[in-house]
Amino acid sequence: MPTVRLTCPKCRGTFDYDDAPGAFLTAIHVMGSRYLACPLCGRRSMFTVGGAPAPR
């Protein structure tokens, strides 16, 4: 499962997101972005999931 590092556009916090292969069918997505809740601030916004991979 690929892991990407995302930055919240509202609180500017960074977190790792595990991109599950089956989530594409059930998630709200638009052109490589997903509507997710930030685990740090709890607010929802669009995240570009096809970003840089997280360091291991």
N, C-alpha and C positions, 0 to 999 in steps of 0.2 A: 504494500500500500504506500503510494508516494506521500511524503510529508513536505508541505510548503510553509514558509514563514510569511505571515500576513501582518499588516499594520492597520490598526483601526483608524478610519478617517475622523472619528469623533474624539477619541481620547489619546490617539497617537501611540498607544501601547502596541507592542509586538507579541505575537504568540504563534505557536506551531499548529497547523491544521492537517489532519490525516485525511486525505482525499480518498474516500471509499469508492471502489468501482461501481457499485450498485446505487450509490447516492445520486447519480446523475438522473435517474429516472424519477426520483421522488423529490428532488430539491428544486427550489425556484432558481432558475438560472437564465442569464441573458448574455450571449456572446462571450463566453469564457469567464463570466463573473457569477457569483452566487450571493444570495441574500442570506446572511448569517448574523447570529447574535455574537457580539464580542464577549469572550469569557471574562474579560477584565472589567468592563464597565456595564455589560449587560444590554447595551443598546444595539439595535439591528441596523445594518447598512449593507451596501453592495461591496463585495470583496472580489478582487481579481485573483482567481485560484491558480491560474497558470503562471504564477510568479516564480521567483527563484527558489530552488530547493533549500530546505533548512539544513544547516551544518549538522553532522552526526557526532 
